[in-house]
Amino acid sequence: MALTSFMGWAYGRKPSLYIAELSVGETRVRLKRNRWAQTRAGRALRMQVAGREYRFLATSARHRDRALVRNGVEIRIRRHGSGSRKKAAFIVLGSADVTDLALAAMLYGLNTRNLNRGGAVRAFFGRSLQWLDVFQ
């Protein structure tokens, strides 16, 4: 298993998908998404790692439920709890390997609010207001 790392602009206490870089081993992974798509599947984060296509998408309207999907494997992530008592449950469907689990665990720690419609709109306005502060 190769070292997996992620760098992105922080939003709150977590790195976000805005200007993000993902590396698996020595390979830099290209992240693709359509932030203005109408459906959750359309806004999914797409990446290709070790010759396999992955999609990371929201499976609920809020921030709680996400899924990492590739051909024959789905890892569902459900967040619960609040404050310092936050927890996550990982449900693995199919025969996942170490790379699948490493990606799911790493993506769990990101701010992925813009994978759902409301979060995408809030993220757009939040970034716009931050850029206005830069020019003052």
Buried (B, 14 or more C-beta within 10 A) or exposed (E): EBEBEBEBEEBEEEBBBBEBEBBBBEEEBEBEBEBEEEEBEEBBBBBBBEEBEBBBBBBEEEBEBBBBBBEEBBBBBBBEEEEEEEEBEBEBEEEBEEBBBBBBBBBBEBBBBBBBBEBBEEBEEBBEEEEEEEEE
